Amino acid sequence: MAYLNGDYLPLEECKVSVLDRGFIFGDAIYELIPVYNSKPFYLEAHLKRLVRSLDQIQISNPHSNDAWKHIISNLIEQSGLTRLSVYLQVTRGVAKRDHAYPANTSPTVFGMTNEWPAVNPDMYKKGLAVVTAEDMRWGRCDIKVTSLLANVMSKQQAVESNTDEVILIRDGYVLEGSATNVFIVKDGQVMSAPKNNLILPGVTRDVVVEILNENNIPLLEQAPTQAQLTDADEVWITSSTKECAPVIIVDGKPVGNGKLGELWGKVFNLYQQRKK
């Protein structure tokens, strides 16, 4: 089942106008919420980010937080699943095609669920391989908008290079992946780009930062250089789907000693406890 503008109906029956600005311009925001044991993970943080995204592109929030929670709860219940994801999308609505924001449009609100497959254990046993690429995205990567073509193209580069992710470099600095945040470790200190307009404020990233701070693990929120990435003892990437995953190969070369990092193992276990 899915949700569309107040109705719950089968996904295949959901229809929107071809003049919807989400379709025409990608004039829309989205949010993805992981659900474990039928409970949304860090729901308040996800809703806060959803509201911020709406505010940043000046779409009126169509629902109160309680109403959003009610929609999410209904979608979870109707899915019949205990481990799933809830996808929410809000567009500016339907209007004559023109670049400027139209007046008096009603946002289109869509939601759906997907089964959340268990993470492939090989990712945590063997580690991941990534490549680097120049960041070609726009200057407001902090807004979770649906217009993700640059990210899609970067992810395709990972697929075509038979790797798991692309780490994006801008002016010599490591920002994030095509769909992940990035952490590096050197001599026991963790580094990650700070939250600003050039990275998405990942909820999983924030959970990892919370874990680091609570366990007195040194963290420097500063964008590493590409040279520091190459010289790192450990590299992690984080996202809702990958949680906190170890990278052991960057651009065909091993990270550190080429094995899973000890500090990563500690943070990974703490993250699993947080999920429970």
LINQUIBEL-V191254 format. One record per backbone hydrogen bond with DSSP energy under -1.0 kcal/mol. NH is the residue of the N-H (numbers start at 0). CO is the residue of the C=O. E is the energy in kcal/mol with one decimal. If there is no record, write none. Layout:
NH;CO;E  NH;CO;E
This chain:
1;8;-2.7  2;110;-3.0  3;6;-2.6  4;108;-2.5  6;3;-1.6  8;1;-1.9  12;9;-1.8  13;10;-1.7  19;16;-1.7  20;92;-3.0  22;19;-1.2  23;19;-2.3  24;20;-2.3  26;20;-2.2  27;25;-2.0  28;89;-2.5  29;143;-2.3  30;87;-2.3  32;85;-2.6  34;83;-2.8  35;38;-2.2  37;81;-3.1  38;35;-2.2  40;33;-2.8  45;41;-1.8  46;42;-2.7  47;43;-2.3  48;44;-1.9  49;45;-2.3  50;46;-2.5  51;47;-2.2  52;48;-2.6  53;49;-2.2  54;50;-2.5  55;51;-2.5  56;52;-1.4  57;54;-1.0  58;53;-2.4  67;63;-2.4  68;64;-2.5  69;65;-2.0  70;66;-2.3  71;67;-2.7  72;68;-2.7  73;69;-2.4  74;70;-2.5  75;71;-2.4  76;72;-2.6  77;73;-2.9  78;74;-1.3  83;34;-1.7  84;113;-2.5  85;32;-2.4  86;111;-3.1  87;30;-2.8  88;109;-2.8  89;28;-2.4  90;107;-2.3  91;26;-1.8  94;18;-1.4  109;88;-2.8  110;2;-2.5  111;86;-2.2  113;84;-1.9  115;82;-1.8  122;119;-1.9  124;120;-1.3  125;121;-3.2  127;245;-2.1  129;248;-2.6  130;164;-1.9  132;166;-2.0  134;168;-3.0  140;196;-1.9  142;139;-1.5  144;142;-2.0  145;27;-1.9  147;145;-1.7  151;147;-2.8  152;148;-2.8  153;149;-2.0  154;150;-2.8  155;151;-2.2  156;152;-1.5  157;153;-1.5  158;154;-2.1  159;155;-2.8  160;156;-1.5  161;158;-1.4  162;157;-2.9  163;128;-3.3  166;130;-3.0  167;175;-3.2  168;132;-2.8  169;172;-2.5  172;169;-1.8  173;223;-3.4  174;167;-2.3  176;179;-2.7  177;165;-1.3  180;237;-2.5  182;235;-2.6  183;190;-2.5  184;233;-2.6  185;188;-2.4  188;185;-2.0  189;217;-2.6  190;183;-2.9  191;219;-1.7  198;195;-1.2  201;199;-2.1  205;201;-2.0  206;202;-2.1  207;203;-2.3  208;204;-2.6  209;205;-2.5  210;206;-2.4  211;207;-2.6  212;208;-2.6  213;209;-2.5  214;210;-1.5  215;212;-1.3  216;211;-2.7  219;189;-2.9  221;219;-1.9  225;171;-2.2  228;224;-1.9  229;225;-2.1  230;226;-1.8  231;228;-1.0  232;184;-2.8  233;184;-1.6  235;182;-3.0  236;244;-2.3  237;180;-2.3  238;242;-1.6  242;238;-2.3  244;236;-2.9  246;234;-3.2  247;127;-2.8  248;127;-1.6  249;252;-2.8  250;129;-2.4  252;249;-1.9  254;247;-2.5  257;254;-2.8  264;260;-2.0  265;261;-1.6  266;262;-2.4  267;263;-3.2  268;264;-2.0  269;265;-2.0  270;266;-2.3  271;267;-2.2  272;268;-2.0  273;269;-1.9  274;270;-2.0  275;271;-1.4
